[in-house]
Amino acid sequence: MSKETRLKLGLRIRQLRKKYGYTQEKLSELSEIDYKHIQLLESKRPPAIKIDTLEKIAKAFNMSISKFLDFN
């Protein structure tokens, strides 16, 4: 996964999180993903992200993974 794609995903997570009024802690709780990992995903140097993690985050936003990934 390219750095550009990882940055776009992190931005998408942050934008949706703010739109839904979630803190990083709340998203962590809803997605069952460690809070520190949410922080890393939204950082300037995000790690590669597993499909399972994307599914959990999409579910926390009550959307399909395809809708979650539609950030054009």
C-alpha positions, -999 to 999 in steps of 0.1 A, spaced: 0 0 0 15 33 -10 21 61 15 -3 83 -5 -31 57 -1 -24 53 36 -25 91 41 -59 92 22 -73 65 44 -61 83 75 -77 115 63 -110 97 55 -110 82 90 -104 116 106 -131 133 84 -157 107 92 -148 106 129 -153 144 131 -185 143 110 -200 117 134 -187 136 164 -165 108 176 -133 112 195 -104 89 188 -113 71 220 -150 67 210 -140 53 176 -115 30 193 -143 17 216 -169 13 187 -144 -4 163 -126 -25 190 -93 -12 177 -67 1 201 -68 38 206 -30 41 198 -36 24 165 -64 49 156 -39 77 164 -13 61 142 -37 56 113 -45 94 114 -9 104 117 15 118 91 32 84 90 3 59 90 12 22 89 -3 -2 64 -38 -11 73 -54 -46 73 -87 -53 56 -101 -65 90 -92 -32 105 -110 -13 77 -141 -34 81 -142 -27 119 -138 10 112 -165 10 85 -188 -9 109 -182 18 136 -195 43 111 -224 20 102 -214 18 66 -202 -8 42 -165 -11 35 -171 -1 -2 -189 31 10 -161 38 35 -135 34 7 -153 57 -16 -133 88 -8 -130 104 -43 
